[in-house]
């Protein structure tokens, strides 16, 4: 007679093989449904990388434009500053000259106070 443990072992072995076959089928179905999702995700990631590269390129171009315009503005500001300095020096020279002429004219005219004191 066949021992009981041999029958139980055969039943367990057949059950394990059935569970293995069922789990292989389930995994095959899951991988079949995930493959298109993974492919789509990969293409979206590549598109996102291309978009990021284009954005960085545009940002670089924008920064170059800003740098150029800033340099031009600073150059114009420096020129305007020099022109203002020259104008201020010219105005100061004119005012100093007028002051000297006024003092000279004042010293040339006889003072009324001096004339009154002499009388």
C-alpha positions as CSV (number, residue, x, y, z in Angstrom):
1,X,0.0,0.0,0.0
2,X,1.1,3.5,-0.8
3,X,2.0,5.5,2.3
4,X,-0.2,8.5,3.0
5,X,2.7,10.9,3.0
6,X,3.4,10.0,-0.6
7,X,-0.2,10.9,-1.7
8,X,-0.1,14.1,0.3
9,X,3.3,15.0,-1.3
10,X,1.9,14.3,-4.8
11,X,-1.2,16.4,-4.2
12,X,1.0,19.3,-2.9
13,X,3.3,19.0,-5.8
14,X,0.5,19.1,-8.4
15,X,-1.1,22.1,-6.5
16,X,2.2,23.9,-6.5
17,X,2.6,23.3,-10.3
18,X,-0.9,24.7,-10.9
19,X,-0.2,27.8,-8.7
20,X,3.0,28.3,-10.6
21,X,1.3,28.1,-14.0
22,X,-1.5,30.4,-12.9
23,X,1.0,33.0,-11.5
24,X,3.1,32.8,-14.8
25,X,-0.1,33.5,-16.8
26,X,-1.0,36.4,-14.5
27,X,2.5,37.9,-14.8
28,X,2.4,37.5,-18.5
29,X,-0.9,39.4,-18.7
30,X,0.4,42.2,-16.4
31,X,3.6,42.6,-18.4
32,X,1.6,42.6,-21.6
33,X,-0.5,45.5,-20.4
34,X,2.5,47.4,-18.9
35,X,4.6,47.3,-22.0
36,X,2.6,49.9,-24.0
37,X,2.5,52.1,-20.9
38,X,6.3,51.9,-20.5
39,X,6.8,52.7,-24.2
40,X,4.5,55.7,-24.0
41,X,6.2,56.9,-20.8
42,X,9.6,56.6,-22.5
43,X,8.5,58.7,-25.4
44,X,7.0,61.3,-23.1
45,X,10.2,61.5,-21.2
46,X,12.2,62.0,-24.4
47,X,9.7,64.7,-25.5
48,X,10.1,66.4,-22.1
49,X,13.9,66.3,-22.5
50,X,13.7,67.9,-25.9
51,X,11.3,70.6,-24.5
52,X,13.7,71.3,-21.7
53,X,16.7,71.6,-24.1
54,X,14.7,74.0,-26.3
55,X,13.7,76.1,-23.2
56,X,17.3,76.3,-22.1
57,X,18.3,77.4,-25.6
58,X,15.7,80.1,-25.6
59,X,16.7,81.3,-22.1
60,X,20.3,81.5,-23.3
61,X,19.3,83.6,-26.3
62,X,17.2,85.8,-24.1
63,X,20.1,86.3,-21.6
64,X,22.4,87.3,-24.5
65,X,19.9,89.9,-25.7
66,X,19.6,91.2,-22.2
67,X,23.4,91.4,-21.8
68,X,23.8,93.2,-25.1
69,X,21.1,95.7,-24.3
70,X,22.4,96.3,-20.8
71,X,25.9,96.9,-22.2
72,X,24.5,99.4,-24.7
73,X,22.5,101.1,-21.9
74,X,25.5,101.3,-19.7
75,X,27.6,102.7,-22.5
76,X,24.9,105.3,-23.2
77,X,24.7,106.2,-19.5
78,X,28.5,106.6,-19.4
79,X,28.4,108.9,-22.4
80,X,25.5,110.9,-20.9
81,X,27.5,111.1,-17.6
82,X,30.5,112.5,-19.4
83,X,28.4,115.0,-21.3
84,X,26.8,116.1,-18.0
85,X,30.1,116.5,-16.4
86,X,31.4,118.6,-19.2
87,X,28.2,120.8,-19.0
88,X,28.5,121.1,-15.3
89,X,32.2,122.2,-15.6
90,X,31.3,124.6,-18.3
91,X,28.5,126.1,-16.2
92,X,30.8,126.3,-13.2
93,X,33.4,128.1,-15.3
94,X,30.8,130.6,-16.5
95,X,29.5,131.2,-13.0
96,X,33.0,131.7,-11.7
97,X,33.7,134.1,-14.5
98,X,30.6,136.1,-13.9
99,X,31.4,136.3,-10.2
100,X,34.9,137.5,-10.9
101,X,33.6,140.1,-13.4
102,X,31.0,141.3,-10.9
103,X,33.6,141.7,-8.2
104,X,35.9,143.5,-10.6
105,X,33.1,145.8,-11.7
106,X,32.1,146.4,-8.1
107,X,35.7,147.4,-7.3
108,X,35.9,149.7,-10.3
109,X,32.8,151.7,-9.4
110,X,33.1,154.2,-6.7
111,X,31.1,153.2,-3.8
112,X,28.4,155.5,-2.7
113,X,29.1,154.7,0.9
114,X,32.7,155.7,0.4
115,X,31.7,158.9,-1.2
116,X,29.3,159.7,1.6
117,X,32.0,159.1,4.2
118,X,34.4,161.4,2.6
119,X,31.9,164.3,2.6
